[in-house]
Amino acid sequence: MKRENTNSVTGMRALFWPAVVKLLLGLVLFNLTGISTAEERKPYGKLDADFRSFYFVRDKQDLPTSEALTQALMLRYDSAYLNDIVGFNASFFGNLKLAAEDGKGSTGLLQDEADGSQESYAKLAESFVKFKLPMRSTLDLGRMELFTPLLNDPDFRATPTSSQGGIFKIAGERLSAYITGTDKGSGYTETTFNDYTDANGETFNIFAAGVTYKATDSLFLHTAFGRADNVMDQAYLNARYLWEIDGKPDVFLDAYHYSGRANGEGALEGVGADYRSSVSNIALRLSGERSILTLSYQTVNGDSYRLAWDGDEHDNTSYYSWQSVQRLNFDWADENSWQVRFDYDFDQYARGLHIMGRYISGDDISREDGLTGSEWERDIDFIYQPPGISNLTLRWRYAVVRSTETFDSDEHRLIANYTLKAF
């Protein structure tokens, strides 16, 4: 039997847990100084420690199981603005392997090594300078998490991804705008920031700009455009409308449209120089006193849609749409899909318990072999916030996938999140 390599794990423990202990001791000493009120702490900015325990297991038909148990720490420092002009933010992400067998990788929680082992990681995920500018505008430059429809850093595993670049935002009463760009990315388990590379081996930058408009108190619009030179162009449109009955948001209509096309000879493999596709999604949400019913329909026109700019190598941009669920996105060529989702708040019976269930079915997929493909996913999500412990959330996510386009799977994710506000 192959012996597990534990050297890097031991080294990580030697750095990881002492840092946690020092942090906790520092919090105690900080509180003993008498600096405790929000007003007194404000000049120092704020420091949050997010602890995330994550168990992931995905049983795959005819393929090795992916499985791991980890403990993540995310330290986030958000400084106050010096003279109300300039500040600095920094974040440390570390994820410690607690249990993970060789040959059971591809969980997205740990680094997959060439010998089949899974290893811990740690990185300085964010470090950027932030500026307050005239006309209610801001500018952030450095390494950060981005949150725009065409350029974003998702948080679906132990720690989020992050990007190197900047974002300029200007906010009005009803009209707001932003411009963002990045030249390097760091995936979930990557410890460095890496260049985006096209099909010809050339590096490229990604830019996106968007406008949001609050037309009325009920109607909200968002449009954006993104470009990676010699690789791909993308456009985005979202419209939301909210009907309130007796002062409550009872009916919600949400529509999304993504479109993409190749832009030059550097288009990545799987996209191609003649790539062209669009995804349209519309959802209706009906809210009751304790329950929510959501119906969603999505259609793909053209090729299988490709949202991540470099094929998920270092950019992991994800959809802002209802059909992007626990595992699948239902975005294969010409695919049509529908979803039924039901949420229920069990506060009346078990305080802090929320349960969600959904079923998504897709068909009419155009395949290269001339046949028509189909797939479905069934998700159940239990979220529990224990009474009296406001910063603790326990979650169980269960997904079953059956598809002609990828492997079938049964998946469990057990997640415990706890946030400690240091100052």
VOZA-950799 format. One record per residue (C-alpha): x, y, z negated. Coordinates in steps of 0.05 Angstrom, whole numbers, padded with zeros to 5 digits, always signed. Each point is the difference from the previous one (the first is absolute). Layout:
# residues N
XYZ;...
END
This chain:
# residues 423
+00000+00000+00000;+00024+00069+00018;+00019+00040-00062;-00032+00069-00007;+00047+00059+00004;-00013+00039-00064;+00060+00048+00002;-00038+00059+00029;-00060-00014-00045;+00044+00001-00062;+00033+00064+00024;-00067+00033+00011;-00023-00020-00070;+00063+00030-00028;-00018+00067+00032;-00076-00003+00000;-00022-00015-00071;+00052+00044-00036;-00026+00057+00043;-00071-00015-00023;+00022-00003-00073;+00037+00067+00007;-00062+00030+00031;-00045-00022-00057;+00050+00024-00052;+00005+00066+00036;-00076+00007-00003;+00001-00012-00075;+00055+00052-00011;-00036+00048+00046;-00064-00004-00041;+00039+00008-00065;+00026+00068+00024;-00071+00028-00007;-00006+00016+00074;-00066-00035+00010;-00055+00045+00028;-00012+00005+00074;+00016+00075+00000;+00066-00011-00035;+00021-00055+00047;-00019+00036+00063;+00068+00035+00012;+00034-00068+00003;-00046-00028+00054;-00025-00070-00011;+00028-00071-00002;-00043-00062+00010;+00021-00072-00008;-00043-00049+00040;+00007-00073-00019;-00029-00051+00050;-00001-00075-00011;-00015-00035+00065;-00013-00074+00016;-00009-00016+00074;-00015-00068+00031;-00020-00012+00072;-00015-00072+00022;+00010-00004+00075;-00024-00056+00045;+00060-00040+00027;+00049+00051-00027;+00038+00007-00066;-00037+00034-00057;+00021+00071-00019;+00003+00010-00076;+00033+00045-00051;-00010+00033-00068;+00033+00067-00012;+00002+00059-00048;+00007+00069+00031;+00018+00067-00031;-00013+00066+00035;+00027+00062-00034;-00027+00064+00031;+00026+00069-00019;-00039+00061+00025;+00035+00065-00020;-00032+00066-00013;+00014+00056+00050;+00059+00046-00017;-00026+00071+00005;-00062-00031+00032;+00040-00010+00064;+00043-00063+00000;-00002-00068-00035;+00027-00071+00005;-00032-00068-00002;+00033-00068-00007;-00024-00072-00007;+00036-00065-00019;-00031-00066+00022;+00025-00066-00027;-00031-00070+00006;+00026-00058-00042;-00009-00072+00021;-00033-00040-00056;-00015-00064+00040;+00011-00014+00074;+00022-00066+00031;+00047-00005+00059;-00036-00009+00066;-00064+00034-00024;+00015+00071+00023;-00036+00048+00046;-00041+00026-00059;+00019+00073+00010;+00018+00002-00074;+00074-00019+00002;+00058+00002+00049;+00003-00063+00044;+00072-00025+00005;+00030-00041+00056;+00007-00061-00044;-00075+00001-00015;+00005+00031-00070;-00039+00060-00023;+00035+00056-00037;-00016+00062-00043;+00012+00070+00025;+00007+00072-00025;+00004+00066+00036;-00006+00075-00005;-00063+00003+00041;-00014+00074-00004;+00044+00062-00006;-00026+00063+00032;+00000+00075-00009;-00068+00034+00001;-00015+00073+00015;-00061+00044-00012;-00007+00047+00059;-00046+00059+00016;-00072-00010+00024;-00013-00061-00044;+00052-00041+00037;+00052-00050-00024;+00061-00035+00029;+00031-00065-00024;+00068-00024+00026;+00037-00064-00016;-00022-00072-00015;-00073-00008-00020;-00065-00037+00007;-00042+00027+00057;-00077-00001+00001;-00026+00017+00069;-00042-00044+00047;+00054-00008+00053;+00061+00000-00046;-00008-00029-00070;+00033-00044-00052;-00048-00054-00025;+00000-00030-00070;-00024-00071+00009;+00056-00038-00036;+00043+00009-00062;+00025+00069+00021;-00018+00047+00058;+00040+00014+00062;+00032+00069+00011;+00026+00044+00056;+00056+00050+00012;-00025+00065+00030;-00045+00057-00018;-00070+00027-00001;-00027+00071+00006;-00071+00013-00024;-00044+00061+00001;-00067+00000-00036;-00060+00045+00013;-00069+00003-00030;-00028-00045+00055;+00056-00009+00050;+00066-00033-00017;+00058-00025+00042;+00065-00039-00006;+00062-00018+00041;+00043-00059-00021;+00060-00038+00027;+00048-00056-00017;+00065-00028+00027;+00010-00059-00048;-00044-00047-00040;+00007-00048-00059;-00047-00060-00001;-00029-00033-00061;+00062-00039-00021;+00054+00040+00037;+00050+00036-00044;+00026+00047+00055;-00032+00048+00050;+00008-00026+00071;-00005+00030+00070;-00061-00014+00044;+00025-00036+00062;-00035-00008+00067;+00002-00058+00050;+00064+00027+00031;+00036+00004-00067;-00006+00075-00003;-00020+00035-00064;-00062+00045+00000;-00037+00048-00045;-00075+00002-00015;-00042+00063-00004;-00073+00010-00017;-00045+00060-00009;-00072+00005-00024;-00057+00046-00017;-00056-00011-00051;-00064+00041+00000;-00056+00002-00051;-00057+00022+00045;-00052-00004-00055;-00004-00029-00070;-00023-00064+00034;+00042-00003+00065;+00075-00011+00000;+00044-00006+00063;+00073-00021+00009;+00039-00005+00064;+00074-00016+00011;+00052-00014+00054;+00066-00037-00006;+00059-00013+00046;+00063-00041+00002;+00038+00022+00062;+00011-00055+00051;-00040-00048-00043;-00073+00017-00014;-00054+00054-00008;-00059-00007-00048;-00062+00042-00015;-00049-00004-00058;-00070+00026-00014;-00043-00008-00062;-00069+00028-00015;-00036-00010-00067;-00071+00020-00019;-00031-00005-00069;-00074+00003-00016;-00016+00016-00072;-00066-00020-00031;-00018+00031-00067;+00071+00027-00005;+00031-00069+00010;+00042-00024+00061;-00047-00056+00021;+00015-00006+00075;+00069+00007+00032;+00016-00005+00074;+00074-00009+00018;+00028-00004+00072;+00072-00011+00022;+00034-00001+00068;+00072-00017+00015;+00031+00001+00070;+00071-00018+00021;+00041-00005+00063;+00072-00015+00020;+00044+00061+00010;+00062-00021+00039;+00045-00060+00010;+00016-00008-00074;-00068-00028-00017;+00011-00058-00047;-00009-00074+00017;-00073-00018-00009;-00020+00069+00025;+00032+00007+00068;+00006+00059+00047;-00073-00007+00023;-00029-00005-00070;-00066+00036-00011;-00052-00014-00054;-00052+00031-00046;-00036-00020-00064;-00068+00028-00020;-00031-00013-00068;-00066+00023-00030;-00025-00015-00070;-00064+00013-00039;+00002-00001-00076;-00063-00002-00043;+00010+00014-00074;-00046-00020-00057;+00005+00011-00074;+00050-00057-00010;+00009-00030+00069;+00026+00020+00069;-00016-00033+00066;+00046+00014+00059;-00011-00021+00073;+00057+00011+00050;+00011-00013+00074;+00066+00006+00038;+00018-00009+00073;+00068-00002+00036;+00004+00025+00072;+00062-00025+00037;+00063-00032-00028;+00009-00023-00071;+00010+00064-00040;+00069+00016-00028;-00001+00051-00056;+00069-00007-00031;+00049+00040+00042;+00058-00049-00002;-00037-00065-00005;+00000-00002-00076;+00076-00003-00004;+00010+00062-00043;-00066+00037+00012;-00061-00033-00030;-00053+00052+00017;-00069-00030-00014;-00071+00014+00022;-00048+00048-00034;-00061-00042+00021;-00050-00048-00030;+00020-00061+00041;+00072+00000-00026;-00009-00047-00058;+00043-00045-00044;+00036-00037+00056;-00030+00014+00068;-00012+00064+00039;-00047-00029+00054;+00037+00039+00054;+00016-00053+00053;-00013+00015+00074;-00074+00014+00014;-00020-00026-00069;-00069+00018-00028;-00010-00009-00074;-00053+00014-00054;+00003+00002-00075;-00048-00007-00058;+00026+00024-00067;-00033+00002-00069;+00028+00035-00062;-00030-00006-00070;+00017+00035-00064;-00010-00047-00059;+00008+00053-00054;-00069-00016-00028;+00022-00072-00014;+00076+00003-00004;+00027+00069-00009;+00056+00016+00049;-00015-00056+00050;-00010+00013+00074;-00008-00054+00053;+00003+00007+00076;-00015-00053+00053;+00003+00007+00075;-00003-00042+00063;+00030+00023+00067;-00009-00038+00066;+00035+00015+00065;-00009-00030+00070;+00007+00014+00075;+00076+00003-00008;+00035+00000+00068;+00057-00051-00001;+00058-00009+00048;-00021-00072+00014;-00067+00025+00027;-00040-00026-00059;-00041+00041-00049;+00024+00003-00072;-00036+00012-00066;+00015+00008-00074;-00031+00016-00067;+00021+00020-00070;-00036-00006-00067;+00025+00043-00058;-00018+00002-00074;+00030+00054-00045;-00007+00002-00076;+00023+00064-00035;-00001+00006-00075;+00019+00060-00043;+00000-00022-00073;-00039+00049-00044;+00045+00044-00042;+00061-00011+00045;-00011+00052+00053;+00067-00009+00036;-00006-00076+00009;-00032-00033+00060;-00005-00075+00013;-00016-00025+00069;-00012-00066+00037;-00003+00003+00076;-00020-00064+00038;-00001-00006+00076;-00017-00056+00047;+00020+00008+00074;-00017-00044+00060;+00026+00024+00067;+00019-00024+00070;+00052+00056+00003;+00041-00013-00063;+00007-00054-00053;-00058-00018-00046;+00011+00018-00072;-00028+00001-00071;+00031+00055-00042;-00001+00023-00072;+00029+00065-00028;+00000+00011-00076;+00021+00070-00018;+00007+00037-00066;+00014+00075+00003;+00018+00043-00060;+00019+00073+00002;+00039+00032-00057;+00001+00076+00003;+00067+00020-00030;-00009+00076+00005;
END
